[in-house]
Amino acid sequence: MLPGHRRPFHGLHTRAAELEDHHEQRCDLIRTACAVAPQTVADLVPVLFARKLDAHQMSFAFTETLAHVNRLVRRGELEPVLQDGFLAHRTSGSV
């Protein structure tokens, strides 16, 4: 495999499975947080990224979190709701 980052490697299918598992773990964290109370994407960033982030890192963290939220919305596992004038998300079927 010739990736865009780092050196060539073998084991494409193994690496793809590792990445899918990693993203599902992130989705689990988001589902858990949204089951407790509706969460904005900004609320969810520290759920996925516990360390202190500078502005550059925060932009990547926010967009990665947004991508996970969008994936869960498309799969019907989260639903958008308005909360205090902000778009938040909760697990589907939550009251």
N, C-alpha and C positions, 0 to 999 in steps of 0.2 A: 504494500500500500504506500502511495506517495502522498502524504498529507500536506496541507498548506502550512502547518506548523511542525517543527521538530524534524526528526530524521525518519526515513522510510521504516516501515515495520511490517511484520507478518501477523496474521490473526484478525483480519477485518471483522469477521462475524462475532468473535469474542468481544472485540472492542465495541462493536455496535450494541451488543447485548448489555455491556457494562454501562454505556451511555443511556440506554433506555431504562435500565434499573435506577440509575442516578436521577433521571428526570421523574420517574414514578415516585421515588422517595420525596422529591421536592413537592410533587403534587399531593402526596399524603400529608405533608406538613401544612400545606395551604388548606386542604379539605378540613383538617382538624381545627385550624384557627377559625375558619369560616363557619364551622358548626357551632362554635361558642357564641359568636356574634358576627354581624356583617363587618367585613374588612375592606378598606380601600387597598389599592395596589401599594401605596406608600406605607400603609400599616403592615403589609405583608413582607416588605423588604427585610426588616430585621428578623423576621421569622426564618427566612432563608439565608441571611447573611448576618451572623452574630457579631462579627468583628467590626471595628470602626472603619468606615469607608471615607476616602477623600471624594471630592466632587467628581473626578473622572471615573473612579470605581463605582460611585453611586449611579451614574448614568447607565453603566452596563448592568448593574444589579437591578435597577428599576425596569429596564427593558426586558431582562431575563424573567423577572417576576411577572411582568405584564404578559409575556409569551406563555408562561405556565397558566396564568389565570384565563387567558383566551382559550387555551387548549381545553381546560376544564369546562368553560362555558360551552364550547362547541360540542363537547361530549355530553352535555346535559347534566354535569355534576355540580356546577355552580350556576347561580342565577344573579344577574345584576339587580340591585335595588338602590333607590335614592335614600340617602341618609344624611340629614342636615345639609342638603344641597350638594352633596358629593356622591359620586358613583361608588358604591360599595358592592361587595359580593357575599353571598351566603350559600350554604349548601342547598341544593335543590330540595324543595319540600320543607325547608326550615320555616318556622313561624317567627 
